[in-house]
Amino acid sequence: MSTQLNISDNYLSQLVNKVTGRNFTDYVNGFRIEDAKSKLRNPEFINYTIIAIALESEFNSKSTFYGAFKKLTDISPKEYRKIP
């Protein structure tokens, strides 16, 4: 993204922090978690495991996904999936 904007990675990170009040990783993970939440509720993904949904939402590891999900929602993906 910084290359497309022709700015340094550091400057992009500072901008994201200043504008959103979150660090770059949390900012990006917010979009990924929203994607995962929609898939966890989508009947088309009912047969997907939680880790498969994490991978579909561009997370590279189970632990990173679970940590980010819990940090941003205060519940686990498994608990979220069970909410009616």
C-alpha positions in Angstrom: 0.0 0.0 0.0 2.8 2.4 0.8 4.4 1.7 -2.6 1.1 2.6 -4.3 0.9 5.8 -2.3 4.6 6.5 -2.9 5.3 7.0 0.9 7.4 5.0 3.3 6.1 2.1 5.3 6.8 4.0 8.5 4.9 7.1 7.4 1.9 5.0 6.3 1.9 3.3 9.7 2.1 6.7 11.5 -0.9 7.9 9.4 -3.0 4.9 10.1 -2.2 5.3 13.8 -3.0 9.0 13.8 -6.3 8.7 11.8 -7.7 5.5 13.4 -6.1 5.5 16.8 -5.0 1.9 16.1 -1.8 0.4 15.0 -1.5 -0.8 11.4 -1.8 -4.5 12.3 -5.0 -3.9 14.4 -6.4 -1.8 11.6 -5.9 -4.4 8.9 -7.0 -7.2 11.2 -10.2 -5.3 11.8 -11.2 -5.8 8.2 -10.1 -9.4 8.3 -12.2 -10.1 11.4 -15.2 -8.4 9.9 -14.8 -10.7 6.9 -14.5 -13.8 9.2 -17.5 -12.7 11.2 -19.7 -12.5 8.1 -18.5 -16.0 7.0 -19.1 -17.5 10.5 -22.7 -16.4 10.1 -23.1 -17.2 6.4 -25.0 -20.5 5.7 -22.7 -21.0 2.7 -19.8 -21.5 5.1 -21.6 -23.8 7.6 -19.4 -26.8 6.7 -16.1 -24.8 7.0 -14.0 -25.2 10.1 -13.1 -22.1 12.0 -9.5 -22.4 10.9 -10.7 -22.7 7.2 -12.6 -19.4 7.7 -9.5 -17.8 9.2 -7.5 -18.8 6.2 -10.3 -17.6 3.8 -10.1 -14.3 5.7 -6.3 -14.0 5.0 -5.0 -15.0 8.4 -1.9 -17.2 8.2 -2.2 -19.0 11.6 -4.8 -20.2 14.0 -3.2 -18.5 17.0 -3.0 -15.1 15.2 -6.6 -15.4 14.1 -7.9 -16.4 17.6 -5.9 -13.7 19.3 -7.1 -11.0 16.9 -10.7 -12.2 17.0 -10.7 -12.2 20.8 -9.0 -8.8 21.0 -11.5 -7.1 18.7 -14.7 -8.9 19.8 -14.1 -10.0 23.4 -15.3 -13.5 22.5 -13.8 -16.5 20.6 -14.8 -17.3 17.0 -16.4 -20.5 18.3 -18.6 -18.5 20.7 -19.4 -16.0 18.0 -20.5 -18.8 15.7 -23.0 -20.1 18.3 -24.7 -16.7 18.8 -28.2 -17.0 17.3 
